[in-house]
C-alpha cells in the first residue's frame, strides 16, 4: 500500500513536547501579567525617598527577559523532546525490525525485550509468542507438505510400476492386476480424503451445533463392531451424555478414528477397548482405552504427528491406514477449541482422552 511521505513519529513527539513546554511557559508569563502587573499603575509614581517603577517600566524590563525564557524553553523542548522521544520509541524500533525480518521470511528472530513490564514490553512479548507459534505452524505445514507429497507419490509410483509390468508381460493375470490397482487406488483416495478433511478442520470452515459425544461414540462403535469381532476384540461403551458445540460430522470422525485406531493397533488379538464419555471439570470428555503392546515414550510423543503409524505397534498392514488418524483427531479437536491427551497404559496399550468445551445447558421451553 502506497503512503505519501510524512513526519516521523519521533519528530511529531518532539514538536509536541516543545509546543507543550512553550505553551506552559507562556501561560506562566500570562499568569504573572494577569495577577501581578495589571495591578501596578501606569502613571508615574513620585516618592520623596526614591524611584518606584510603574507598569510601563516593569513591562520594558520584563519583556526581554520573558522572551529569552521562552526561547530557552523552546530549545530545551526541541532538544529534550528529541532525546526523550528517541528513548521512548527505541522498543518500538526493535519491534519494527523484528516485524520486517518476519515479513522477509525469518521467523526465528525474537525481540526479547529487556526491562520491566510496560506497554511496549507486553507488545514485544505478544509478538514473540506470535512469532513462535507462526514458526511452529510453518514448520509443521512444511513437514506435512513433504510427507503428503511422499505419501501421495507412493501409490502413484506403484500404479505406474504395475502398468509397466502389465505392458511388458501381456500374459500376466489381469484379474490380479486389477485387484492390486484397485487396492492402490483406494489407498490414494483415502489419503486424499484424509488430507482434505485435515485441511477443512484446520480452516474451521464448518457449521456448529449441539453434539452429544455419547451418541457419536455409540455410532462409531456400531460401525466398527464387525472389524472388532473379526479380530476378537471386546468393545465396551459406557458413560453419560456429554454435550459440546461443533460439527457432528467432524466429531463423529474423531470418535471413529479413535475406535478404529484402538482396534487396528490392539495387539495381540483378543484384546479389549473401552469407550467412555462424561462431563468433568467443565468439559465434555471422550475417552478411548485399548489393550496392546507396551509403548515407548519416544513413540508416544509422535503419535499425533501426521503420517505417524506407530510402527512399533503394527505388525500387519491390512488396516494400517494412511497415518493421519490421530493427526485428524488432533486437528478437529483443536478446531473445536479442545485438547487431546495421550498416555500409555501401564499394562500395555494406549489411552486417548479428548477434552472439548461443554455446551451450555438447554433452556427449558415454557
N, C-alpha and C positions, 0 to 999 in steps of 0.2 A: 504494500500500500504506500503510495507516494504521499509524503508530507512536506510542505514548504519549510525551509529553514527558519528557525526562530531562536529566541533567547534560551540559554540553558537554565536548568532549574537552579544551579548554583548562582548564576547572575541574578535571577529573579529573587532568590532569597537574600542576596547581598543588597540589592536595591530596596527590598522590603525592610531589612534591618536598618539600613541607613535612613530611609524615609521615616521609619518609626522613631529612631533616635532624634532626627531633626525635628519631627513634629513634637516630640516630648520637650525638647529644649525651647522651641517656640512657645509652647503652652506655658512653660515656667516663666519665660520672659513676659508673656502676656499677663500672667498672674501678678507679676511684680508691678506692671503698669496699672492693672485694674485695682489692686488692693493697696498700693503704696503711692505711686507717682501722681495719680489723679487727685489725691488729697492735698498735694503741695500746690499752693497758689502760684499763678503765673506772673503776678505782679512783683515788682522789685520790693524786697524786704530790707528796710533800713533799721539797723540797731546801733546804738551808741557804742557798744563794746565789740563789734566785729561784723564780718560779712556772712550773710545767710543766703545760700543759693535758692533760686526759685525753680519752677518746673522746667523752664527752658534751659537753664544751666544744667540741671540734672540730666535732661534728655541729651544735651550736647556732649556731656561726659559719658553717659551710659550707652549711647547708640554704637559707637565704635567698638567698645568692649563686648557688647552683646553680639555684634556682627562677627567678631573674631571667635567668640564662643560657639556660635552656630557653625561657622566654617570648621572649627576644630571638631565639633560633634559629627559633621558630615564626613570628614576624613576618617575619624575613628569608626564611624558606622560602616563606611565602604571597606576599609582595610579589615577591621574586626569581623564584619559580616562575611567578607570573602573567606577569611580563615575559618570562622565557625561553620559556614555552610559547607566548606570542604570537609571538615571533620565530621559533620553530621551525615553527609552524603557518601562518605567512604564505604560504609557497609553496603549501601545501595549499588555502588560501583562494583563491589565484589559479586553481588548477586547478578548484576548485569553481565559480568564476564562469564559466570557460570551458565547463564541462560544462553549466551552466544555460543559457548562451547557445546551445550546440549543441542542447540539448533543445527550446529555443524555435524552432529552425529557422535560427539564424545560424551557419553553418559556416565563415564567412570569418575569424572571430576566432582568433588564435593566442596562446598563453601567452608564448612567447619568454622563458623563464626565464633571468635573468642569473646570473652567478656561476660558481663552479667545479662540477665534477661530483660529485653525490651522489645519494642515492636519490630525492629529490624532483625534482631536475633531470632525471634519467633518466625518471621517470614523466611529467614535463611534456613532454619531447622525444617520447616514445612517443605521448602524447596529441595533440601537434601533428601527428605523422606520420599518426595515425589520422584526425584532422580533415581533413587534406589529401586523403587517399585517399577519405574519405567525401564531401567536397565534389566531388571529381572524378567519383566514381561517380554522385552525384545529378545533377550537370550532364550527364553522359553519358546517364543514363536519361531526363532531361527532353528532351534533344535527340533521343534515339532515339524517345521517345513522340511528339514533334511531327512528326518525319519519317515515322514509321509511320502516324500519322493522315493526313498529307498523301498518302502513297503509297496507302493503302487508299481514300481518298476519290476518287482519280483514276479507277480502274476503275469504281467505282460511279457516278460522275458521267457517264462515257462511256456506261455501260449505260442510265442514265436518259435521256440525250440521244438515243441510238439508238431507245429505245422511244417517246419523244415524236415523233421523226421518223416512225417507222412508224405511229403513231396519226394523225398529220396527213396522211400520204401513204399511203393504203391500197394504191396501185398499185406501191409500192416493191418491189424484188426481195427476196422473202422469204428465199431461199437465201443471198444475200449478207449479209442482216441477221443470219441465224442464225450464219453463219460468223464474222461480226465479233463478235457477242455471245459466241460460244464462245471466241474468242481473248482477249477482255477477261476473261471468267470464268476462263479458265485462268491468266491472269496474276494475278488476285486470289487464286486458290487457291495458286499458287506462292509468292506473297508471304506469305500466312497460314502456310503450312507452314514457310517460312523463319523467320518470327518465332517460331513455336512451337519450332523446333529451336534457335534462338538462346537462347530462354528456358530450354530444357531444359539446354543446355550451361552456361549461367550458374549454374544451381542445382546443377550437378554430380550430378544425380539419375540416375546410370547405373551399371550393374554393370561391374566391371573384370576383365579377363582379359589373358593374354599375347597381344599382337598383333604380327605381323610387318609392318612398313611396306612391305617389298618386295612382299608379296602384295597389300596394299591398292593400291599403285601399279600392279601388273600388272592388277588388276581394273578400276581406273579407266580405264586406257589402253585396255583391251579394250572397255569400254563406249562410250567416246568416239571410238574409231577411225573409225567411219563419218563422223562430223562432221568429223574432221581430214582424211580422204580427200576429202570433198566440197569442202573449202577448199584442197586441195592442200598440206597441211601434213604434214611428216615427223615422226613420233613415235619417239623413241629412248629406250628404257628400259635402264638399266644399274645396276650396284651389287651389293650383297650384302645378306644378311638383316640387318634392323635391328629387333630386338625391343624392345617397350616394354609398359607396363601401361596398359590403358584399355579403352574401348568400341570394339569392332571396327566397329560401325555408324557411330559418330561419326568415327572415324579414316578410314574409307572415304570419308565425306563430305568430309573435309579433302583427301584425295588427288583426289577427283572435282572438287571446286570449283577446286583449283589447276590441274588439267589443263584443265578447261573454260574457266577464265578465260584461260589461256595460248592456247587455240585461238581464242576469241572476239576477243581483243584482239591477235592475231598479224597485224598489218597491215604491209605489203601481203601478199597471198596468197603461196603457195609458200614459206612460212617453215619454221622448224624449232623443235621442242620437245624438250628433253632432261629426262628424269625420272631422278633418281639417288637411291639410298638407300645409307647406310653407317652405321657406328658410329665416332664420333670424339669425343675429349675427354670420354669418359664419357657420351655422349648418342646416342640414335637419331636420325638425320638424314634428312629427306626434302627434296630439292632439286629445284625445277621451274624451268627456264630456257627462255625463249622469245624469239625474234626479234621485231622490231616497230619502231615509231617511237621517236624519242628522247623521254624523259620529263623534264619539268621538276622541279626539287626541290620546288616548291610542290605539284605534283600528287602526287608520290611520298609526301609526308608525310601525305596524306589518304586513301590507298588502303585502309587498314584501318578507316576510319570507316564506319559504316552508311550505306547509300544513296549511296555514292560510286561512280559507274560509270566513272570515268576518261574523262571526256568528250573529252579531248584524243586519246584512242586509238581511240574507237569512231566509225565512220563509217556503220555500218548498225545498225539496232535489231532485227534478226531474232532475235538471241540475246543481246541486251544484258543480259538478266536483270533482277533487281529491285534490284540494288545492294547485296546482302547477302553475296555470295560470299566475299570476303576477310574481311568482318566475322565471318562464321560461322567461318572458319578461325582467326581470332584468338581468338574466344570458346572454341571447342573446345580449341585448343592451351593456352590459359590454364587451362581446367578440368582439363587433364591435367598441369598444373604445368610447361608448356613455354613456349617463346618463338617468335615469328615475326620473321624478319629480311627486309626488303625492300631491294633495291638495283637501280639501273638498270644495264643492260649498256652498256658504253662505245660499242658499235656500234648501240645501239637495242634496245629490248625490256626485259624485266624478269627478275629472279632473285628467287625467293621460297624461303627456307630455313626449315624447321620443325625446331626442336630439342626433343626430348622425352626424359625420363629413360629411360635404358636399363633393360631388365628384367634382373633377376639371372640368372646362369647356371643352367641346369637341373641339378638333382641327378641323377646317373646312377642308374638303377634296378639293384638287385642281386637 
